[in-house]
Structure formats: C-alpha cells, structure tokens
Amino acid sequence: MSADLILVVGCTGAGKSTDARALADQLGGLRFSIDEWMVALFWADSPQPIEFAWTMERVNRCEAQIFTMAKQAARRGVSAVLDLG
C-alpha cells in the first residue's frame, strides 16, 4: 500500500489551499493546512499587533505536529497534502 506526501507551496493568494483541497479529495487523503491550525489553536490568544517571533514559534510547533501526523498516515497507506505556505 503506497501513499503520497505532497507539499503545496506558493505565494499568498496563489490558490494553494484550493489546490490542496482538490488534491486531497482526488487522492482520498488528508489535508493539513497551517492557516487552519494556527487560527484554531492560537488566534484567540495572539498578541495584537501580531508579533513575528510569537507567530513563528507556534508555526514551527504546528508544522512539527503536522509532519508527525502525515508520517503516521503514510505508514498506514493514507496520502497527505501539506498546505504549509
């Protein structure tokens, strides 16, 4: 059983999330979106104005967890699309 791990990258507003959704649907796989994780986990607690160091620390934590989950999925034959920007 094989699985694909696909990293979607590009400029802001280029359509990465739209493409990632379509790819995950096409593959029957999981989609991991850094924007969705950041909003769900940290937006309510974020400093205003946004601080770069604060944000990057949390982005790095989210990406580490996303990679862990994507590797678990791949070991089980489930494809993953990483929309990490």
FIGU-273122 format. One record per residue (C-alpha): residue in one letter; x, y, z; residue number from 1. Coordinates in Angstrom, 1 decimal, always signed. Each point is the difference from the previous one (the first is absolute). Example, Ala and Ser with C-alpha at 12.3 -4.5 7.8 and 13.67 -1.06 7.14 Angstrom:
REM FIGU-273122
SITE  aa  east  north  up  i
SITE  a  +12.3  -4.5  +7.8  1
SITE  s  +1.4  +3.4  -0.7  2
***
This chain:
REM FIGU-273122
SITE  aa  east  north  up  i
SITE  m  +0.0  +0.0  +0.0  1
SITE  s  +1.6  +3.3  -1.1  2
SITE  a  -0.7  +3.5  +1.1  3
SITE  d  +0.9  +3.4  -1.4  4
SITE  l  +1.3  +2.9  +2.1  5
SITE  i  -0.6  +3.2  -2.0  6
SITE  l  +1.3  +3.4  +1.1  7
SITE  v  -1.9  +2.9  -1.5  8
SITE  v  +1.9  +3.3  +0.0  9
SITE  g  -0.4  +3.4  -1.7  10
SITE  c  -0.7  +3.7  +0.6  11
SITE  t  -2.8  +1.4  +2.0  12
SITE  g  -3.3  -0.2  -1.9  13
SITE  a  +1.4  -2.3  -2.7  14
SITE  g  -2.6  -2.7  +0.7  15
SITE  k  +2.0  -2.4  +2.1  16
SITE  s  -2.9  -0.9  +2.4  17
SITE  t  -2.4  -0.5  -2.9  18
SITE  d  +2.5  -2.3  -1.8  19
SITE  a  +0.8  -1.8  +3.2  20
SITE  r  -3.7  -0.7  +0.6  21
SITE  a  -0.4  -1.3  -3.5  22
SITE  l  +3.1  -2.2  +0.2  23
SITE  a  -1.1  -1.5  +3.4  24
SITE  d  -3.4  -0.8  -1.4  25
SITE  q  +1.4  -1.5  -3.2  26
SITE  l  +2.4  -2.2  +2.1  27
SITE  g  -2.5  -0.8  +2.7  28
SITE  g  +2.6  +1.3  +2.4  29
SITE  l  +0.4  +2.4  +2.8  30
SITE  r  +0.7  +3.7  -0.3  31
SITE  f  +1.9  +2.0  +2.5  32
SITE  s  -0.2  +3.8  -0.2  33
SITE  i  +2.3  +2.1  +2.2  34
SITE  d  -2.4  +2.9  -0.2  35
SITE  e  -2.9  -2.0  +1.4  36
SITE  w  +2.1  -1.5  +2.8  37
SITE  m  +1.3  +3.5  +0.9  38
SITE  v  -3.4  +1.5  +0.1  39
SITE  a  -1.6  -2.9  +1.9  40
SITE  l  +2.8  -0.3  +2.6  41
SITE  f  +1.4  +3.5  +0.5  42
SITE  w  -1.9  +2.8  -1.5  43
SITE  a  -2.1  +0.8  +3.1  44
SITE  d  +3.2  +0.3  +2.0  45
SITE  s  +2.1  +1.9  -2.5  46
SITE  p  +1.6  +3.3  +1.0  47
SITE  q  -1.2  +3.1  -1.8  48
SITE  p  +1.7  +1.1  -2.0  49
SITE  i  +1.3  -3.4  -1.1  50
SITE  e  +3.6  -0.6  +1.0  51
SITE  f  +2.2  -1.9  -2.5  52
SITE  a  +2.0  -2.0  +2.6  53
SITE  w  -3.2  -1.0  +1.9  54
SITE  t  -1.6  -1.1  -3.3  55
SITE  m  +3.0  -1.9  -1.3  56
SITE  e  +0.4  -2.0  +3.2  57
SITE  r  -3.6  -1.2  -0.4  58
SITE  v  +0.3  -0.7  -3.7  59
SITE  n  +3.1  -2.1  +0.7  60
SITE  r  -1.9  -2.0  +2.6  61
SITE  c  -3.0  -0.5  -2.3  62
SITE  e  +2.2  -1.1  -2.9  63
SITE  a  +1.8  -2.5  +2.2  64
SITE  q  -3.3  -1.5  +1.1  65
SITE  i  -1.3  +0.0  -3.6  66
SITE  f  +3.1  -1.9  -1.2  67
SITE  t  -0.4  -2.5  +2.8  68
SITE  m  -3.7  -0.6  -1.0  69
SITE  a  +0.9  -0.1  -3.8  70
SITE  k  +2.7  -2.7  +0.6  71
SITE  q  -2.5  -2.1  +2.1  72
SITE  a  -2.5  +0.3  -2.9  73
SITE  a  +2.6  -1.0  -2.5  74
SITE  r  +1.0  -3.1  +2.0  75
SITE  r  -3.7  -1.0  -0.2  76
SITE  g  -0.2  +0.6  -3.7  77
SITE  v  -2.0  +3.2  +0.2  78
SITE  s  +1.2  +2.9  -2.1  79
SITE  a  +0.5  +3.5  +1.5  80
SITE  v  +0.0  +3.4  -1.6  81
SITE  l  +2.0  +2.6  +2.0  82
SITE  d  -1.3  +3.6  -0.6  83
SITE  l  +2.8  +1.7  +1.9  84
SITE  g  +0.5  +3.2  -2.0  85
***
